[in-house]
Amino acid sequence: MYDLTGFQRDLLYVIAGEDDPHGLAIKEELEEYYETEIHHGRLYPNLDTLVDKGLVDKGELDRRTNYYALTQRGEREIEARREWEEQYLDQEGELQVGQIAEAE
């Protein structure tokens, strides 16, 4: 997942948290999080990148609507990312004191 942009990682997390969401549902979730409009020209090329990388499957709900679902590889990548992040957090999910001191 190291080669993904932050936006692409956010897409993965939204897809993981929903049951086979369609593009508009993903767009609405991200707009709420980012508090700004997400344009189709940004959303769909990034979704296609995730499909091309084998992290997301794309299927057809109807002639105009696609759904997206994590692949097993996508699930493994999210789990690996979570494990990597947890090494920098304590049991309560807070930054470790040593990490804060080093950042200052």
C-alpha positions as CSV (number, residue, x, y, z in Angstrom):
1,M,0.0,0.0,0.0
2,Y,3.1,2.2,0.2
3,D,2.6,3.2,-3.5
4,L,-0.9,4.5,-3.0
5,T,-1.8,8.1,-2.5
6,G,-3.7,9.2,0.7
7,F,-6.8,9.6,-1.3
8,Q,-6.5,6.1,-2.7
9,R,-6.0,4.7,0.8
10,D,-9.1,6.6,1.9
11,L,-11.0,5.0,-1.0
12,L,-9.9,1.5,0.2
13,Y,-11.1,2.2,3.7
14,V,-14.5,3.5,2.5
15,I,-15.0,0.5,0.3
16,A,-14.0,-1.8,3.2
17,G,-16.6,-0.2,5.5
18,E,-19.5,-0.5,3.1
19,D,-21.2,-3.5,1.5
20,D,-20.3,-3.3,-2.2
21,P,-20.8,0.5,-2.5
22,H,-21.4,2.2,-5.8
23,G,-19.4,5.2,-7.0
24,L,-21.9,7.8,-5.8
25,A,-22.0,6.3,-2.3
26,I,-18.2,6.3,-2.1
27,K,-18.2,9.9,-3.4
28,E,-20.7,11.0,-0.7
29,E,-18.7,9.4,2.1
30,L,-15.5,11.1,1.0
31,E,-17.2,14.5,0.5
32,E,-18.4,14.3,4.1
33,Y,-15.0,13.4,5.4
34,Y,-13.1,15.9,3.3
35,E,-15.8,18.6,3.6
36,T,-15.4,19.4,0.0
37,E,-16.8,18.3,-3.4
38,I,-15.1,15.3,-4.9
39,H,-15.2,15.5,-8.7
40,H,-15.8,12.5,-10.9
41,G,-12.5,13.2,-12.7
42,R,-10.7,12.6,-9.4
43,L,-12.9,9.7,-8.1
44,Y,-13.2,7.3,-10.9
45,P,-9.6,7.3,-12.2
46,N,-8.4,6.6,-8.7
47,L,-11.0,3.8,-8.3
48,D,-9.7,2.4,-11.6
49,T,-6.1,2.5,-10.3
50,L,-7.2,0.4,-7.3
51,V,-8.9,-2.1,-9.6
52,D,-5.8,-2.2,-11.9
53,K,-3.6,-2.9,-8.8
54,G,-5.8,-5.8,-7.8
55,L,-7.0,-4.2,-4.6
56,V,-10.6,-3.7,-5.6
57,D,-13.1,-5.6,-7.8
58,K,-15.5,-3.6,-9.9
59,G,-18.8,-5.1,-10.9
60,E,-22.0,-3.9,-12.6
61,L,-25.2,-3.3,-10.7
62,D,-27.0,-2.1,-13.8
63,R,-26.1,-0.5,-17.1
64,R,-25.1,2.8,-15.4
65,T,-24.0,1.8,-12.0
66,N,-20.9,-0.1,-10.9
67,Y,-20.2,-1.5,-7.4
68,Y,-16.8,-1.9,-5.8
69,A,-15.5,-4.5,-3.3
70,L,-12.2,-5.2,-1.7
71,T,-10.3,-8.2,-3.0
72,Q,-8.4,-10.5,-0.6
73,R,-5.3,-8.6,-1.5
74,G,-7.0,-5.4,-0.7
75,E,-8.0,-6.8,2.7
76,R,-4.4,-8.0,3.4
77,E,-3.1,-4.5,2.5
78,I,-5.4,-2.8,4.9
79,E,-4.5,-5.2,7.7
80,A,-0.8,-4.7,7.0
81,R,-1.3,-0.9,7.1
82,R,-3.2,-1.2,10.4
83,E,-0.4,-3.3,11.9
84,W,2.2,-0.7,10.7
85,E,0.2,2.2,12.2
86,E,-0.3,0.3,15.5
87,Q,3.4,0.1,16.2
88,Y,3.4,3.9,16.7
89,L,0.3,3.9,19.0
90,D,-0.1,2.7,22.6
91,Q,-3.0,0.5,23.7
92,E,-5.5,3.3,23.8
93,G,-4.7,4.4,20.2
94,E,-2.7,7.4,21.3
95,L,0.7,8.4,20.0
96,Q,3.5,7.0,22.1
97,V,5.2,9.6,24.3
98,G,8.6,8.9,22.7
99,Q,7.2,9.6,19.3
100,I,5.8,13.0,20.4
101,A,9.1,14.0,22.0
102,E,11.0,13.1,18.8
103,A,8.6,15.1,16.7
104,E,9.1,18.3,18.7
